[in-house]
Amino acid sequence: MTNYSTDILFAQKADEQDNLKLYRNAFYFPTMHHRPAIYFCGNSLGLQPKKAKEIIETELEVWRNDAIEGFFTGKHPWLYYQEYVKPTLAKIMGCLPHEVTVMNTLTVNLHLLLMSFYRPTAKKFKILMEAGAFPSDQYAIETVMKHFGLNPATAIIEVAPETGEKILHRNAIIECIEKNAQELALVLIGGIQYYTGQLFDIAAITQAAHKAGAVASFDLAHVAGNVPVQLHEWKVDFAVWCSYKYLNGGPGAIGGVYIHEQYATDTRFPRLGGWWGNDEQERFKMEKGFKPKACASGWNISTTQVMNTAALLASLEIFEAAGMDTIRKKSIALTGYLEYLLQQVNHIPFEIITPAAPEERGAQLSLFFKENGKAIHNKMMEKGIIVDYREPGVIRIAPAPLYCSFQDVYAFYKILRNKF
Ligand SMILES: *Cc1c(COP(=O)(O)O)cnc(C)c1O
């Protein structure tokens, strides 16, 4: 679908032919000016699946009626609650069900996984990340370094774009890994850069990290539910993500963790433990000696977060039915359409800083407005279109394919075209 046109009829026809159109009605849209808003912030907080209430209500009922017995009764005994999301999450993240688990939230999980995978030695102790990484990731790495008595100023290697550029070339990352191989212990890259929307070549970075004898790890906050990945096949060592962005799990949703099976099944692999990572059969015996499960859930620490995971379960039902490949296919067409329309707007000075190649981006386009950025953002909100604004002058717009339409994208374009 590349014969885009500025005629509204194109958007109407594309929406009619959209095989995901039914899912739009599976979500609640916020109301603005007494009508449903157009929502382009799925990269920050996904919309609420209508089914979430019912699934949470079911667990409230079990709690009400069965109390402690809820761990063993009902359709979804709480004892195994983290198990129910695994089959679909494994499909979304391209891994085996025993390589994935849910627990805590993203930054906490990053800390926990670093405790397993980051083993600095006198010679090999450096961590490579992309410059301008999400602040929470920067704080995590900085404080973990200090925990090991290292100096973040010298032990963190940041790969930055060339002067005057916003996009980081794949080869720059690979060359930096090769150059620092001697001292490099771990590579942590945000799979999609939250600010520019750039999708990195996870397979190539993983390969380069391994060649350098370093751990390959990724923060997939902006990737999960947005772009299909093949974490197992690419041999990524570990990855963490949050579930409240494209995965629509709700504010503070339970975080996702992937651990390659070579470590996930190795119960001797070091980790910080707790009773929920212990074998269920042994857990309540209260015996000495932590015996982790031989899967990613061997990293679970505390009691399963039932309500939180229930909300995610509601969303994953939609992903299971829609299929990640279909979602991605529409996403490429929808974001391509947005890009095409933006290219027709010539009277406002702005730049799309997200890469143009579909394989180098997900749903999001980041637009840098040389002037009037805030005014344009205000106008969008006034017109019932929710987009994200970041100083200086960047509007991030993410048409999430499960609930955004071609006509939504057209409405954004129409305002830009007419009002500025
Ligand atoms: C959203 C996001 C986070 C959020 O971390 P939490 O611990 O869930 O608050 C972290 N890293 C990246 C790259 C993100 O985009």
The ligand as an ORCA input file, in Angstrom:
! r2SCAN-3c Opt
* xyz 0 1
  C       9.530      3.954     29.200
  C      10.933      3.560     29.364
  C      11.431      3.169     30.627
  C      10.546      3.206     31.848
  O      11.069      2.517     32.916
  P      10.145      2.136     34.169
  O      11.074      1.486     35.084
  O       9.046      1.264     33.657
  O       9.569      3.410     34.715
  C      12.752      2.768     30.718
  N      13.555      2.761     29.628
  C      13.093      3.139     28.392
  C      13.995      3.094     27.214
  C      11.787      3.572     28.243
  O      11.352      3.975     27.054
*
